[in-house]
Amino acid sequence: MNGTTPTASIWKQPAQVWAVAFASVVAFMGIGLVDPILPAIADSLQASPTQTELLFTSYLLVTGIGMLFTSWISSRIGAKATLMIGLALIVAFALACALSGSVDAIIGFRAGWGLGNALFISTALATIVGSATGGSGAAIVLYEAALGLGIAIGPLLGGLLGEVSWRGPFFGVVTLMAIAFIAILTLLRGPKEKRAPVPFSAPFKALRRPALAILAITALFYNIGFFVLLAFSPFPLGFGAMGIGFTFFGWGVALAITSVWVAPWMMRRMRRTTVIMTVLPLLALDLIIAGFVAEIAPALVTCIIVGGLLLGVMNTVLTEAVMEATDLPRSVASSAYSAVRFIGGAIAPPVAALLWHAFNSTVPYLFAAASVLVATLTIFLGRKILAHIDDEPSDAVIEDAEAITVGDAG
């Protein structure tokens, strides 16, 4: 993001960096892992689509709330301990999901999974940047690669294992995360961290900053569009687990490509606010089209892939904008922004399912498009307050921006 050209040194990293990078891939896989098995869970456990969509809501809501407290926790117990606790919670609750016999139980266990995810992903990038060789630019590229790989592989693995059983993807996460836990336990070493404790109230006070508040509200409504596309689309697609998995594998690859390469290219040529106010209406248009072609599977697949391209740009631009918006520390801005954003993601899936049940498959996408247009309007009305985010960022600010990509991956 900062114009640093990756060199061969990106691949010459200490074992502890690869351990955290591997765990990051698996953590981000968890976002889309259940996507291909939503219809199968609904059928197997006699659950309604609305109940099934709560698998996303409980996960995202607790992840968002957890983000408010992770900086307070990690500043006291250190990065390694925070990572280990997060991984242990993911392993325990993913196993509980796999062994569950009711959708209500899975909804509850996904909430616990979300807490573990909040602890892990909020700490992983700082750990990679602090341990990697070749400079922060190489570390950030490595982390972005892990993020993109996880987002793309999650639905594909969910589809492959979901063809065997809806329990398969959960067992897959348990296995991979247990390996990651052991790897970090044995390989993550370094000097004792010197941390200044972050006040418990810091993320809440941060949201009083007008610029950060505007961007957080924007992200909340934008994330509604994001998760209607991700979490609701498996139902109108009508595919089996494998078909859904391949569709969202393509979505994840598209998102990763534009996040890593296209967004920085656009920001070198346009102001951030201009990029945001250009891409958000295009995303709204894509969602409107998706609504009207929802019953035509090939057309809906095309809209999903195009949506991934647009979402990747937005993820990167919004995170950099957040870090330009205030002089707050990385962890505080990340906690405040990510918490509000994840709440938007938590709202979207069950509302979409309810609208589908009450009307038809078009209306959820129109609801998503309207939310994205609200996000656009928020940026437009707040553009004077946000004028400073269009200034040329320093390398340090760009590095900080990458730290909250965790809030933009899902």
Secondary structure, DSSP 4 states (H G I P E B T S, - for coil): --SPPP-GGGG---HHHHHHHHHHHHHHHHHHTTGGGHHHHHHHTT--HHHHHHHHHHHHHHHHHHHHHHHHHHHHH-HHHHHHHHHHHHHHHHHHHHT-SSHHHHHHHHHHHHHHHHHHHHHHHHHHHHH-SSHHHHHHHHHHHHHHHHHHHHHHHHHHHHTT-TTHHHHHHHHHHHHHHHHHHHH---SPP--PPPPTTHHHHHTTSHHHHHHHHHHHHHHHHHHIIIIITHHHH---HHHHHHHHHHHHHHHHHIIIIIHHHHHTTS-HHHHHHHHHHHHHHHHHHHHHTTTSHHHHHHHHHHHHHHHHHHHHHHHHHHHHH----HHHHHHHHHHHHHHHHHHHHHHHHHHHHHS-SHHHHHHHHHHHHHHHHHHHHTTTTTGGGGSPPPHHHHHHHHHTGGGT--
